[in-house]
Amino acid sequence: MIKPRRTRETERTGRAERTAVRCAVYTRKSTEEGLDQDFNSLDAQRESAEAFIRSQAHEGWRLVPTRYDDGWFSAAPRPRSREIALAKRIRVDTIRE
């Protein structure tokens, strides 16, 4: 999971003002084994990350619904399309809820 990035967006919670934190989830699996299953490693990774983000809702964390999943990519140094797409969106601050 990418470390949450604080933004200028704010929300009012009672009298306190809190900075919203948009959280995107990136998942990766290095082999194709099991990717054809109804529930696979990418799904498990995402569920775990989503649960953690929900547990931090009181801190202003919000899940970005866009999925960034790369199945069947090894740790070898080669481009991972969804990782690259997420990194680009972070750089230009276009991740939205």
C-alpha positions as a Markdown table, in Angstrom:
| # | Residue | x | y | z |
|---|---|---|---|---|
| 1 | Met | 0.0 | 0.0 | 0.0 |
| 2 | Ile | 1.2 | 3.5 | -0.9 |
| 3 | Lys | 1.8 | 5.7 | 2.1 |
| 4 | Pro | -1.2 | 8.1 | 2.5 |
| 5 | Arg | -0.6 | 11.6 | 1.2 |
| 6 | Arg | -2.2 | 14.6 | 2.9 |
| 7 | Thr | -4.1 | 17.0 | 0.7 |
| 8 | Arg | -5.6 | 20.4 | 0.9 |
| 9 | Glu | -9.1 | 18.9 | 1.1 |
| 10 | Thr | -10.7 | 19.1 | 4.5 |
| 11 | Glu | -13.8 | 17.8 | 6.1 |
| 12 | Arg | -15.7 | 19.1 | 9.2 |
| 13 | Thr | -16.2 | 16.6 | 12.0 |
| 14 | Gly | -18.1 | 18.4 | 14.8 |
| 15 | Arg | -15.9 | 21.4 | 15.7 |
| 16 | Ala | -12.6 | 20.0 | 14.5 |
| 17 | Glu | -11.3 | 20.4 | 11.0 |
| 18 | Arg | -9.4 | 17.4 | 9.6 |
| 19 | Thr | -7.4 | 16.9 | 6.5 |
| 20 | Ala | -8.8 | 14.2 | 4.2 |
| 21 | Val | -6.3 | 11.5 | 3.1 |
| 22 | Arg | -7.0 | 9.8 | -0.2 |
| 23 | Cys | -5.8 | 6.2 | -0.1 |
| 24 | Ala | -5.2 | 4.2 | -3.3 |
| 25 | Val | -4.5 | 0.5 | -3.1 |
| 26 | Tyr | -1.9 | -1.1 | -5.4 |
| 27 | Thr | -1.8 | -5.0 | -5.5 |
| 28 | Arg | 0.7 | -7.3 | -7.3 |
| 29 | Lys | 1.2 | -11.0 | -7.8 |
| 30 | Ser | 4.4 | -12.3 | -9.3 |
| 31 | Thr | 2.9 | -15.5 | -10.9 |
| 32 | Glu | -0.2 | -16.2 | -12.8 |
| 33 | Glu | -1.0 | -19.2 | -10.6 |
| 34 | Gly | -4.5 | -18.8 | -9.1 |
| 35 | Leu | -5.4 | -15.5 | -10.9 |
| 36 | Asp | -8.2 | -17.3 | -12.6 |
| 37 | Gln | -10.0 | -18.1 | -9.3 |
| 38 | Asp | -13.0 | -16.1 | -8.2 |
| 39 | Phe | -11.1 | -14.9 | -5.2 |
| 40 | Asn | -7.3 | -14.7 | -5.6 |
| 41 | Ser | -4.3 | -13.1 | -4.0 |
| 42 | Leu | -5.0 | -9.7 | -5.5 |
| 43 | Asp | -8.5 | -9.7 | -4.0 |
| 44 | Ala | -7.1 | -10.7 | -0.6 |
| 45 | Gln | -4.5 | -8.0 | -0.7 |
| 46 | Arg | -7.1 | -5.4 | -1.6 |
| 47 | Glu | -9.6 | -6.6 | 1.0 |
| 48 | Ser | -6.8 | -6.3 | 3.7 |
| 49 | Ala | -5.8 | -2.8 | 2.6 |
| 50 | Glu | -9.5 | -1.7 | 2.4 |
| 51 | Ala | -10.1 | -2.9 | 5.9 |
| 52 | Phe | -7.1 | -1.0 | 7.2 |
| 53 | Ile | -8.2 | 2.2 | 5.4 |
| 54 | Arg | -11.7 | 1.8 | 6.9 |
| 55 | Ser | -10.1 | 1.4 | 10.4 |
| 56 | Gln | -8.5 | 4.8 | 9.9 |
| 57 | Ala | -11.6 | 6.6 | 8.8 |
| 58 | His | -11.6 | 8.5 | 12.1 |
| 59 | Glu | -8.3 | 10.0 | 10.9 |
| 60 | Gly | -9.8 | 11.2 | 7.7 |
| 61 | Trp | -8.6 | 8.3 | 5.4 |
| 62 | Arg | -10.8 | 7.7 | 2.4 |
| 63 | Leu | -10.5 | 4.9 | -0.1 |
| 64 | Val | -10.0 | 5.7 | -3.8 |
| 65 | Pro | -12.2 | 3.2 | -5.7 |
| 66 | Thr | -9.9 | 2.9 | -8.7 |
| 67 | Arg | -8.2 | -0.5 | -8.7 |
| 68 | Tyr | -4.4 | -0.7 | -9.3 |
| 69 | Asp | -3.8 | -4.4 | -9.8 |
| 70 | Asp | -0.8 | -6.0 | -11.6 |
| 71 | Gly | -1.2 | -9.7 | -11.9 |
| 72 | Trp | 1.6 | -12.0 | -13.1 |
| 73 | Phe | 4.5 | -9.5 | -12.7 |
| 74 | Ser | 7.7 | -10.7 | -11.1 |
| 75 | Ala | 9.9 | -8.6 | -8.9 |
| 76 | Ala | 12.3 | -8.3 | -11.9 |
| 77 | Pro | 13.0 | -4.7 | -12.9 |
| 78 | Arg | 10.5 | -4.2 | -15.6 |
| 79 | Pro | 7.6 | -1.8 | -15.9 |
| 80 | Arg | 4.3 | -2.7 | -14.1 |
| 81 | Ser | 1.5 | -0.9 | -15.8 |
| 82 | Arg | -0.8 | -0.2 | -12.9 |
| 83 | Glu | 2.1 | 0.8 | -10.6 |
| 84 | Ile | 3.3 | 3.3 | -13.2 |
| 85 | Ala | -0.3 | 4.6 | -13.7 |
| 86 | Leu | -0.7 | 5.1 | -9.9 |
| 87 | Ala | 2.7 | 6.8 | -9.6 |
| 88 | Lys | 1.8 | 9.3 | -12.4 |
| 89 | Arg | -1.5 | 10.1 | -10.8 |
| 90 | Ile | 0.2 | 10.8 | -7.5 |
| 91 | Arg | 2.7 | 13.1 | -9.1 |
| 92 | Val | 0.0 | 15.2 | -10.8 |
| 93 | Asp | -2.4 | 15.0 | -7.8 |
| 94 | Thr | -5.3 | 13.6 | -9.8 |
| 95 | Ile | -6.4 | 10.8 | -7.4 |
| 96 | Arg | -10.0 | 11.4 | -6.5 |
| 97 | Glu | -12.7 | 9.6 | -4.5 |
